[in-house]
Structures are given as structure tokens and as C-alpha cells.
Amino acid sequence: MSGQNKLAAIPAALIALVALWETCATRRDANAVPDDDAWARAEKVVRAAYRKGDLIVAAPGWEDPVMRLHLGDLLSLDDVARDDDATYARIWELSTRDHHAVTGTVAEEKDDDVTVRRIEQQPVTVVGDVRWQHEPVLAEVGFAPHRCIQVTPAPNAPQTLTFPNLVLGTELVGYVGLADVFTRRDIRAPGHLVVALDGKPLFDVSPGVDDGWVRFAAPTNPGTGTLTVTASATAAQRNICFSITARTPGQPAPR
């Protein structure tokens, strides 16, 4: 073969090599998907040591439906619609492909096609919650359920809610997002939320249609205070959902 012919053959060889690599990678990825038996083994591990009040999560998030198929009876609606994981002392994480959803002290780990990790942490105690003063709704925000106060202000007409005598801890933690996937699809303008404590601005958040459940937090001094929350939007049908809790450090996780 001449030198020119040899050079011409290089691209073809590279294409063949890439095709072979893609075939092997596809087979490897297909084989890496945990089957029913793997999830059944993970379920057995969790059920053997589960305690009432434990939280169970899946990582990555797309494994959540499969996890609930096996362990959904151990999840309450409050668990599923929680703001975050901070109030739980023990969390079971069922994960695939080295994904993780929770940080904390790993007290127990069993590696398999579905890895089971039991994580312990110092939980927080909620001492005040705006939802104790205003009836929340169960809404879809960021493709997940959340218990939140929903406000739908008219365009350019801010709507303010007041929460007097809110018990405060050492931190005020809030979440805000835009509810209803259909209005998020059709209405692309963001919402706007301003939070003030005893007349002093504390948070100014503008959740967008792709932002999901947005967290905001600030330290506070224990006591009581008046919280005002002002929601606004430039577009109609902008469903703004929020939750705000006052928290203090809890007790260390049980061993």
C-alpha cells in the first residue's frame, strides 16, 4: 500500500474504532441499569433497619418512581412534599451510578447495583412556620410536590401577606417557586418575592420558570417578629408559591 493510500485509510480506521467503542459503551450502560432484583435487595436492606420518622430518597432524581414502587408505603405525603431534608435525623439514600442526594455522616453503606447509604445528621427544629398562620396548598413546583402558600398577583399589582408574632429561631429559611407546569410553559416571565422582618428587607428573590424550588436563608435572633411577604409579577396567572420556616439546631442523630 502506498503512503497516500495508507493516509486515506486512517479516517476509515478511526470511524471503525469509534463505532466499536460506542457499541461497547452502549452495552455497558445497558448492563449498568439496575434490574428488579437489585431494587428488591436494596428494599430488603432498608426495611430491615427502617425506623419510623426516617426519610428515604433516591439519587439521581429520575430513580424516584422506582424507589417509591418498592418503598413508597414508608413515605408520607409530608415526606414527599417536604421543603428539604434538614429536619430528618436519619436518611436512607438509594443511589445508582455513583449519584448522591444527601450529605452527612454515613453510618451504614451497602454497595450493590443499587447502593444503600444510611446517613445521620443533626436535624433542625422548626419553631415557626408561615403555613401555621395561612392555609397552604399542595402544589407542583419544579416537577415536585410542595406544601406552600400560593399567591397569584395581578400584573404589576403586588400582593402582601403579613405574619404577625412569628416565633423566630437562629435562622429563617424560605423557599419559593412558580407553580403549575402548564402556566410555566405558556408564561415565561419570572415572579418576584420580597420578604421583610419587622419592616427591614430580608430577601428579594425572582424565581424563573426553570429555577424550581429556590432556597433563601438568613440568620435571626430568637424571639418573635412580624414577617411581611410581597409577591408580584408582570404577567397574569403567575402562581408564586412560597414557604418560610424559623429554625434552631436540634439534637444529634441517635446512634
FENWORA-V967528 format. One record per run of one state. SS is the DSSP state (H for helix, E for strand, C for the rest). FROM is the first residue (numbers start at 1). LEN is the number of residues. Records with the same first field share a line. If there is no record, write none. Layout:
SS->FROM-LEN  FROM-LEN
//
This chain:
C->1-2  33-3  50-5  60-1  75-2  81-9  96-9  111-4  121-3  133-4  142-2  152-7  169-2  180-1  187-4  198-2  206-8  220-3  234-6  250-6
H->3-30  36-14  61-14  77-4  130-3  181-6
E->55-5  90-6  105-6  115-6  124-6  137-5  144-8  159-10  171-9  191-7  200-6  214-6  223-11  240-10
//
